[in-house]
Amino acid sequence: MEHKNQSIKNNQINKAQGQEDISIISSILNNFSGDQCFVLAGKYLTKDIINVFKDDDFKECIDVLIKTNLNVNEASKQLFMHRNTLLNRIEKIESMTGLNLKKFEDAVTLLVLENLYEKTKDLL
């Protein structure tokens, strides 16, 4: 029982840390000027990456996966979809962007790109 309680506590800490990380990324991008963001967007936001962020289903998958610390089972529950459906979407996102959402580094990269897209979508 004690192990389970510790696991729940660690999960809550990780979720809080994840939300803090998202806020930090947003804060960093908010400190860039519009011109700086536009230059970064032109360099990193490919047509396929933009198409992923324009698709509400893909965008929701990315957001929920990140909020659940890349836990596919938990994300599929929160999205009310079968785990395999989510895995198929993750594979589709990877084929379009070259980034694997099941890998932390790639997920963070997508998060940064998503924030950059949101900040510059009216300019693109």
C-alpha positions in Angstrom: 0.0 0.0 0.0 2.8 2.4 0.9 4.4 1.8 -2.5 1.2 2.6 -4.3 0.7 5.8 -2.3 4.3 6.8 -3.1 3.7 6.1 -6.8 0.5 8.3 -6.8 2.4 11.1 -5.0 5.3 10.9 -7.6 2.7 11.0 -10.4 1.1 14.1 -9.0 4.5 15.8 -8.6 5.4 14.9 -12.2 2.1 16.3 -13.5 2.8 19.6 -11.6 6.3 19.7 -13.0 5.0 19.1 -16.5 2.6 22.0 -16.2 5.4 24.2 -14.9 7.6 23.2 -17.9 4.9 24.2 -20.3 4.6 27.6 -18.6 8.3 28.1 -18.8 8.3 27.3 -22.6 5.4 29.7 -23.2 7.2 32.4 -21.1 10.4 32.1 -23.2 8.5 32.3 -26.5 6.5 35.3 -25.2 9.8 37.2 -24.6 10.7 36.9 -28.3 9.7 39.7 -30.6 7.2 39.0 -33.4 10.1 39.2 -35.9 12.2 36.7 -34.0 9.3 34.2 -33.8 8.6 34.7 -37.5 12.2 33.8 -38.3 12.1 30.7 -36.1 8.7 29.7 -37.6 10.1 30.0 -41.1 13.1 27.9 -40.2 11.3 25.1 -38.1 7.6 25.0 -39.0 7.5 22.9 -42.1 4.2 22.5 -44.0 3.7 19.0 -42.5 4.3 20.3 -39.0 1.8 23.1 -39.5 -0.7 20.6 -40.9 -0.4 18.6 -37.7 -1.1 21.6 -35.6 -4.1 22.6 -37.8 -5.7 19.2 -37.2 -7.7 19.4 -33.9 -7.4 15.6 -33.4 -3.6 15.5 -33.7 -3.2 18.7 -31.6 -5.4 17.2 -28.8 -3.4 14.0 -28.9 -0.1 15.9 -28.5 -1.5 18.1 -25.7 -3.0 15.2 -23.7 0.0 13.0 -24.1 2.2 15.7 -22.8 -0.1 16.4 -19.9 -0.1 12.7 -19.0 3.7 12.5 -19.1 3.7 10.5 -22.3 1.6 7.7 -20.7 -0.3 6.2 -23.7 -2.7 4.3 -21.5 -3.7 7.3 -19.5 -3.9 9.6 -22.5 -6.1 7.1 -24.4 -8.5 7.1 -21.3 -8.6 10.9 -21.2 -9.2 11.1 -24.9 -11.9 8.4 -24.7 -10.3 6.4 -27.5 -8.8 2.9 -27.8 -5.1 2.7 -27.1 -4.4 1.4 -30.6 -6.2 4.4 -32.1 -3.9 6.7 -30.2 -0.8 4.7 -31.2 -1.9 5.0 -34.8 -2.3 8.8 -34.5 1.2 9.0 -32.8 2.6 7.0 -35.8 0.9 9.3 -38.3 2.3 12.4 -36.4 5.7 10.8 -36.6 5.4 10.1 -40.3 4.4 13.7 -40.9 7.0 15.4 -38.6 9.8 12.9 -38.0 9.2 13.3 -34.3 8.1 10.4 -32.1 5.7 11.5 -29.3 6.7 8.5 -27.2 10.2 10.0 -26.8 10.6 12.8 -24.3 12.9 14.9 -26.4 10.7 14.7 -29.4 7.6 15.5 -27.3 9.3 18.6 -25.9 10.3 19.6 -29.4 6.7 19.3 -30.6 5.5 21.3 -27.6 7.9 24.1 -28.4 6.9 24.0 -32.1 3.3 24.0 -31.1 3.8 27.1 -28.9 5.7 28.8 -31.8 2.9 27.9 -34.2 0.3 29.4 -31.9 2.3 32.6 -31.6 2.8 33.0 -35.3 -0.1 31.3 -37.0 -1.7 34.6 -38.0 1.6 35.7 -39.6 2.1 32.5 -41.6 
